């Protein structure tokens, strides 16, 4: 019960906060949900639909997030393409959660552990002969393009399709959260993505966090998120060893237990 008496702020999207909140409660903490982002459908599914219709032309499929997995396979099912339509494709996943989401769809493939940046992943593929390979990368609207770029430079054909959008959340309780921060009632502010950190500090002034009489600790899920937080002038106190919600909660609990 390493979080006994601690109040932990969750900034993930509303749809992705329930698992996080349950894990905090199991460790004895009190979760407070303040979504900094929301996940929406793309403005158009045209490019994704075209890619799904020509699945037979792709040799490889890469997922870097559970959002990409869920949105892509939901769209595939809507077009009548079930999991057996992907049997000929090499499926690659980054992170245990992403791999689990792929397996839940009845598929298995090569999994890369986190923390793992797009640049590192691209580096692994760049050592292979890729001139006869064709990659499909379902991703979000703000995904980095380094991976696609390196694959193309190595001779591969690459299509990227947006299957979801990461948007600013519509905050209803900013004043209430500011009051809690100023009164030192938040022990830890958590960030599970760079976009959550960036959007959070657009809604909440950084000095409301760092300038509090009892500033909260800042906890991040991985290197990319840590870089985004530091880039905003905020120090990181806790970083997950494994880039999952469970890993982040464990890191916070270990911080207080030690």
Secondary structure, 3 states (H helix, E strand, C coil): CCCCCCEEEECCCHHHHHHHHHHHHHCCCEEEECCCEEEECCCCCHHHHHHHHCHHHCCEEEECCHHHHHHHHHHHHHCCCCHHHHCCCEEEEECHHHHHHHHCCCCCCEEECCCCCHHHHHHHHHCCCCCCCEEEEEEECCCCCHHHHHHHHCCCEEEEEEEEEEEECCCCCHHHHHHHHHCCCCCEEEECCHHHHHHHHHHCCHHHHHCCCCCCEEEECCHHHHHHHHHCCCCCCEECCCCCHHHHHHHHHHHHHC
